[in-house]
Amino acid sequence: MRGIRTQILLALCCVSLHFGLQADELPVDLGGHIRLNYSHQDWQEPEFRDGLGFESLRLNLSGELQQFSYKAEYRWYESGDFNTVRYADLSYSIDPQLTLTAGITKVPFGQLPFASNSFWFSVNYYLGFEDDYDAGLVLDYRTGNWEWQAGYFINDEYNDAGKFGRYSFDVADDGEFRNKEDGQYNIRVSYTGNLIRRATTTLGASYQYGEILNLDTRDDGSLNAYALHLRHIQGNVKLELEYVDFDYDLAAPEGQAIDRVAISGFEYPYLLVSEGQTYLANLVYSLPFEFSSLTDFKCYTEYSKVDSDLASARVSSQWVNGCSFGWGKLYTYIDSIQGRNMWFSGGPGVGLDLGGRQHRTHRLNISLGVYF
């Protein structure tokens, strides 16, 4: 705990320095957030259901130099008492249409930049299929209404399957199910156009193939995943749909179950069904009024679930209803999260029949953040 507090103080000193200097004196642009969080969790014992406290500190760095641009984000979390990189990459603009990015960078898969609008993300995030960052390179080509992306990732952002304190969710070594990401290929294509009058629609497809090294057998298994995604914006209404199919073919030791794989993030490992499908539907409404300094007021309902045909499987789902808005540098999320058999909503895992708490749970989550 003392270590993370020291790092937070150092980061705050950097932020203070940022506000004490003129913009043209800085070699990089600085930004970040400081967030508080209130949570009510109905599955906890009554005396532990409610809590308000410091949630996280974020520091962002970015800049440009001729045809190069760079950006990095680092976070400190109080709840898990850990700190982690989110991304750190360097981009080279080959020409106005073609960009090469290398480093710890976003995996081009599914809806971008996010498959959700709430603070709590969708189930895809907890499977590693939303806002995921790994170590590798991505080529981005844009022409007309089309965007093409291809990426290769050597390994996860830490190249350490036993490190659970991370922002992105990755294949893990939990001591029993011992696997790690060992090379991954991604292809993504999307088309954005005015298919309906006064509306913008983005249609896309993604494919991911990765080698999954078993740390006991030293043999490679694999992950195959593909996604179909749609985003439609018409006036103040936004509709998002996504379908993901995934299949882990694991090189497990003899006698070990291959219907599950360990995943980790935010200091915790858990078990995920090794093959299945996810379904996602979001409906967002941006309120068409202005009130004093109130900005970006939107409300949303977001449903996502994981399903599988395996005998050991059980549906996991998450339904988030909420609103978010800004007030100057303050940004607030108010979310009601209903989870069923869902990790981080009181469940024992994702997509598996593991016993324990598999009924519907409810969490009220309020995030208060100052963004700079």
Secondary structure, DSSP 8 states (H G I E B T S, - for coil): -HHHHHHHHHHHHHHHHHHHS-GGG-SSEEEEEEEEEEEEETTS-GGGSEEEEEEEEEEEEEEEETTEEEEEEEEEETTTTEEEEEEEEEEEEEETTEEEEEEEEE---SSSS-S--STT--HHHHHT-SS-EEEEEEEEEEETTEEEEEEEEEEESSS-TT----SS-EE-B-SSSBEEEEEEEEEEEEEEE-SSTTEEEEEEEEEEEEEEEETTT--EEEEEEEEEEEEEEETTEEEEEEEEEEEEE----TTS--SEEEEEETTEEEEEESEEEEEEEEEEEE----BTTEEEEEEEEEEEEEE--STTB--EEEEEEEEEEEETTEEEEEEEEEEESBTTTT-SSBSB---SS-SEEEEEEEEEEEE-
